[in-house]
Amino acid sequence: MFFVYDVRYNRVVDKLKDEGRWEKGVQWFLKMFAEGVPLFVNAFIMMSITNEPKMVIDTAIERGNMIQGGQTIYNILFMPASVLTLAYIVFRPMITQMAIVWNNKKVKGFLKILAKILGCLLGIGMLLMAGSALLGIPVLSLVYAVDLSAYKNHLLIIIVGGCFYTFAAVLDNALVVIRKQYLLVLAYIVTWIYIKMTTGFFVTKWEVLGASWAYTTAMLIFLCSTVILFVICFWRACKKDK
């Protein structure tokens, strides 16, 4: 089945046709691989960033600086942080539209789609915050059979961090569309350095609340860095096309 699929795919993709020669096919593959490597590196760094508060909490528990169960509570509170990111999946087809209008040099159309995505996610994010404030803790307490009544502020802080990450992910995809994904690693590295330097202090001083602040402030740094990169790259790309 896989062999048949590959043959059919080979027939419809121009870059893989015989007339393109094997050398060109290899060059195309290497080019695609080179363009994809930064995305892999970014995903790896982001995984390290999101896991850092959990690792620091675990270390603090082992040293006796925090009571047992702190990491479990943080993990429970962290679960809803990805809700807005999951909602963003619905808007992913619009990224394809962004790529089409960008390739056709329709800058206003590109910005219009980007603004539409961000606006919709902002609205969903506000509803998510309201829902989390009213029902978040009761629902999580019921689902996990843990009393989380003292952690409402912690949850809301983490939810805000999740929203920051989703907004940054939209701009991340926009940078990929304009072929500047290799610069995104700068935002990831800055965020990684920040969370590595500050999480220990936050957790030592405020425990689970500190871990929540460490994550959210790191996502704010990530969002600001991504915004700066996008503005600079977008301005240069538009200036180059003129």
N, C-alpha and C positions, 0 to 999 in steps of 0.2 A: 504493500500500500504506500509506504513512504517513497519507494523507488518511482512508482507511477506518479505520485504527487510532484516529486522533484523534476521529473521529465516535463510535465505540463508547465511547471513554473519556469523551467529553463526556456521553453518555447515562447512564453509571453513577455519575459523580461529582456529588453533589448541588450542590456549590458552583458547578458549571459549567452547571447546567440553566437554561433560559430563564427560569423563574419567579424565579430568583435575580437576574436582570437583569445587564446588562453591567457596571454600576457595581460591583456586589457582587463580580463575578468579578475585576475589576481590583483591588479592595481586597484580595481574598483572595490574588491573585498578589503584590501588593506586600508583604503581610504575610509570606508565605512567603519572598520574596526577602530581606526584612529579617532574618528568623530565620536564613537561610542564609549571609548575609554574614560573621558572626563565624566560622563554620566554615571559610569560604574563607580569611579572614585568618589563622586559626590554622594552617591547612595550609601557607600561604605562609611564615609565621614559622618553623615547624618545619623546613621545607626549608632555610631559611637557617641554622638552628641545626646541623643535621646536616652541612651542607656547610662550616661554618666551619673545623673542623680541617683539612680537605682544602685549603682555600684558604690557610690559614696555612702549611701544609707547602709548598705550591707557591711561596709568596712567599719562604720561607726557602731553598728550593733556588735560586731565581732570584738571591738575594743571596749565595749561596755559603755559607750557614750550615748547610746539610745536603747530604749526598751525593745524587746522582741516584738515583732509584728509591724514595725514601722514600714518595712519594705512592702509588706502585704497591703497595708493601707494605701501607700503611695501608688502601687500597681492598680488597685481598684479605682482610685480617683483618676488615674491616668487613662483608663479605658475610654471614657467619652471624648478624650481630646482629639480623636481621629474622626469624629462624626462629620465635621465640616469637610474634611478631606475626602471622606466617602461620598458626600453630597457633590463634591467637585467632579466626580467621575461622570455624573450626568451631563456636565458641560464639556467633557473632553472632545466630543465631535466638533465643537466650535473651534478647537485648536487647529483642526484641519482646515477649516474655513479661513482662519487667520493666516495660515501658510499660503493658501491660494491667493488671497488678496495681497499679501506681502510680495509674492513672486510677480504679481501683476502691477506692482508698484502703486497700489492703492493705499496710501498711508492713512488717510482718514477712515477708510473702511477697517483697516487693521486696528486703529485706536478705538473705533466704535465697538468692535467685537470684544476687545479687551475690557473696555469700560462696562459693557453689558455683563460680562462674566463676573467682574469684581463687584458690580452693583448687586447682582443676584446673590452672590456669596455673602456680601455684607448684610443683606436682608435676612438670609438664612442664619447667619451668625448671630444676629440680634435676637431672632426667635429662639435659637439654641441657648443663648445666655439666659433669656427669660424662663425657658423651660427648665434649665438646670437649676436656676435659683428657686423655682417653685417645687419641682419634682425630683431633681437630681439626687439629692441625698436620700430621701425616702425610698426611691426606686433601687438605688445601689445597696442600701441597707437591707432591703427585702430580698434582693437577688443573691447577695453574698452572705446574708445572715450575720452581718457585723454592724454594730452601732457606730454610725458615721456622723452622728448629729453634731459633733464638735468640729467637723471638717468641711463645712459649707464654703467658707472663704477659700480654703485650699482648692476645692473643686473648681470654683469660679475662676481662680487665678490660672489654673491649668487649662481650662476651656479657652480663656483669652489667648494663652500661648499656642494652643492648637489652631485658633483662628489666624494668628500671626503667621504660623507656618503655612497654612493653606493659601493666604494671600501671596506669600513669597513664592509658593509653588506655581501660582499662575504666572507671575513675572518670570520665574525660572523657565517655564514652557515657552513664554514669549521670546526669551533670549535664545532658546533653541531654534525657534522659528526663524530668527534673523541670523542664525548661524554664529552665535557668540557663546555657545555653551562651554567652551574651554575656559572662559573667564569666570564662570560661576564658581569654580573651585576657590577663588579668592574669598567669596562670601562664606563658603563652608569652612575654610581654614580660620578665618577671623572668628567665626562663631565657636568653632572647636577650641581655639585658644582661650576665648573668653570663659566658656563653661568649665574648662579644665582648671582655670585659675580661680574661679569664684565659688564653685559648688561646695568645696570643702568648708569654706567660711560660712556660707549660707546654712548648710546642714548642721554644722557645729553650733551655730547661734540659734537657729529656729527649727531644727529637726525637719519634720515633714513639710511644714510651711516653708522652710528655707529651700527645700528641694523643689517645691512648687515655684517659688520665685526664681530659682536658678534656671529652671526650664523656660519659664515665660520670658524672662529678661534675655535669655539666649535667643529665643525665637524673635524677639523684638530686634536684637542686633542683626539677626539673619535677614529679617524683612528690610531693615534700613539699608543694609549692605546690598541686597538684591535690587532695591529701588534705585540706589545710586548707580549701580552697574547698568541697569536697564536704561536709565535716563541718558547716561553718557553714550552707551552703545547705540541707542536709538537715534540720538542726535547726530552722531558721527555717520551712521548709515544713511540718514536722510540727507545730510550735507554732501555725502559722497555721490548720491544719486542725482543731485542737482547739477 
